[in-house]
Amino acid sequence: MSRLLHTGQVIVDLVMALDTLPATGGDVLAKSASFEAGGGFNVMAAARRNGLPVVYLGRHGTGRFGDLARAAMQAEGIEMALAASSAKDTGLCVSLTEATTERTFISHIGVEGELSQEDLTAVAARADDYVYVSGYSLLLEGKAQALIDWLLALPREVVVVFDPGPLVKAPDSALMGALLPRIDIWTSNGPEALAFTGAATIAAALPALNQYLPAETLLVVRDGPNGCWVGRAGQIEHVPGFKVQAVDSNGAGDAHAGVFIAGLAAGLKPAAAARRANAAAALAVTRWGPATSPGSAEVDVLLTE
């Protein structure tokens, strides 16, 4: 059976809801605050809740945040390939959600920012596995090169999924140059695709992505409540979204990515998997917090309405 092998970073989010961010030097009261597992956990939880076995290949620390991260993964049935690292704790992200649902993040990387070749070989990738790569990982000096070397040595049958995230904005770094030919699935939101390609619209970004990626790479570009665009070079289609009342967009893209991969692993065609992913993302934005992806039963209900 296929698995999702996640090579990104599980961190802990301090999630706070407020009307609007203060000006520099200002002060506001938050409406709510809580500590939640986040980062790569969001994608893994979404996939796991939709029937796909998941293995976390990253490090997790010793301390209050590492304990919280492990408890969350254990509760979801996510397998951890590595034992807890004794050197330091798991990192933290302050996640601020305004009344408009716009999000602002401030992150501090902990032990999850480090990874070795030995760590990565703790689990042998199988031919039907999906390996998830976060763009954040490429920015981490203690992890990036080991990860790239491991990815390039994987059997070609292993599907490599790349999520650039908001901080990877150009294709011309040495690490990206090495990774681009190995990407089988590209998943991002519209602004990330625009930043990466320099295009002004999603319609222009889609063919621009094809200039950097292999022709057989499956593209998934999310367009908020409008749904997403999915397909391969010359055969990209729009899959409509679902109308809901959004309260928090935090984690919606992660829900989309995890459910999309679970759909593909279950044998769905890309457009059908994208429709399930759109439904999951729509449900996720109606809930507060980072890991708000619904399970497969809830997705089924929305699809039949």
Summary of the structure (lengths in Angstrom):
residues: 305
radius of gyration: 18.2
end to end distance: 30.6
largest distance: 53.0
contacts: 1079
relative contact order: 0.15
helix: 36%
strand: 22%
